[in-house]
Amino acid sequence: MDNKEPQRSSGGLHFTKDNYMWMIIGAVVIALGMMLLSGGRSTDASVFDKTQVYSFRRITVAPIVILLGFGIEVFAILKKPKADRK
């Protein structure tokens, strides 16, 4: 009974500070993608300017940045703590 090592349950999630750091980075990247997606307000509501709505930034860059952020989130959730790696 001298075992001073804390016992871990095998079924729970064990997030470390590193996991939470990656989750915050992923959330910031997703928020950046959402900001890239926003904008394009017209001064005249009766005029449709398709160059603002269908710009390269909104159609290509922003979705890629958002998907990258979701990928970082998945990585953060699946990343194992360094102590458990063998």
matplotlib code that plots the C-alpha trace (Angstrom):
import matplotlib.pyplot as plt

x = [0.0, 3.0, 2.0, 2.0, 1.2, -2.3, -4.5, -6.2, -9.5, -9.1, -12.4, -12.2, -10.8, -7.6, -7.0, -3.7, -2.7, -1.3, -4.7, -6.4, -3.8, -4.4, -8.2, -7.8, -5.5, -8.2, -10.9, -8.9, -8.3, -12.0, -12.8, -10.3, -12.0, -15.4, -14.0, -12.6, -16.1, -17.9, -18.2, -19.3, -22.1, -23.3, -24.2, -27.2, -29.5, -30.8, -27.4, -25.9, -22.1, -21.1, -17.4, -17.8, -20.1, -18.2, -14.7, -11.7, -11.3, -14.9, -15.3, -11.8, -9.7, -12.2, -13.6, -10.1, -9.1, -12.3, -11.7, -8.0, -9.4, -11.7, -8.7, -6.7, -9.7, -9.8, -6.1, -6.4, -9.1, -7.3, -3.8, -2.6, -0.8, 3.0, 3.0, 0.7, 2.8, 4.9]
y = [0.0, 2.3, 3.1, 7.0, 7.2, 8.4, 5.9, 6.9, 5.5, 4.1, 5.4, 9.2, 12.1, 13.5, 16.9, 18.6, 22.2, 21.4, 20.2, 23.3, 25.5, 23.8, 24.2, 27.9, 28.2, 26.3, 28.6, 31.7, 30.3, 29.6, 33.1, 34.5, 32.6, 33.9, 37.5, 36.9, 35.6, 38.7, 42.2, 43.4, 45.7, 48.0, 51.6, 51.2, 48.2, 48.2, 47.7, 44.2, 44.2, 40.6, 41.5, 42.1, 39.1, 36.6, 37.7, 35.3, 36.0, 34.9, 32.0, 30.4, 31.7, 31.9, 28.4, 27.0, 28.9, 27.7, 24.0, 24.4, 25.6, 22.6, 20.4, 21.9, 21.3, 17.6, 17.4, 19.1, 16.6, 13.5, 14.5, 12.2, 13.6, 13.2, 11.0, 8.4, 7.9, 4.8]
z = [0.0, -0.4, -3.9, -4.0, -7.7, -8.4, -10.1, -13.3, -14.6, -18.1, -19.4, -18.8, -20.8, -19.5, -21.0, -20.1, -20.3, -23.7, -24.9, -23.7, -25.4, -28.7, -28.3, -27.7, -30.8, -32.8, -31.6, -32.5, -36.0, -36.4, -35.2, -37.7, -40.5, -39.5, -39.5, -43.0, -44.0, -42.8, -44.3, -47.7, -46.6, -49.4, -48.8, -51.1, -50.4, -53.9, -55.5, -55.6, -55.9, -56.6, -56.4, -52.6, -52.0, -54.1, -53.4, -53.3, -49.6, -48.8, -51.2, -50.8, -48.0, -45.2, -45.5, -45.7, -42.5, -40.7, -41.7, -40.5, -37.2, -36.9, -37.7, -34.9, -32.6, -33.5, -33.0, -29.6, -28.5, -29.7, -28.5, -25.8, -22.8, -22.9, -19.7, -21.2, -24.4, -24.5]

ax = plt.figure().add_subplot(projection="3d")
ax.plot(x, y, z, "-o")
ax.set_aspect("equal")
plt.show()
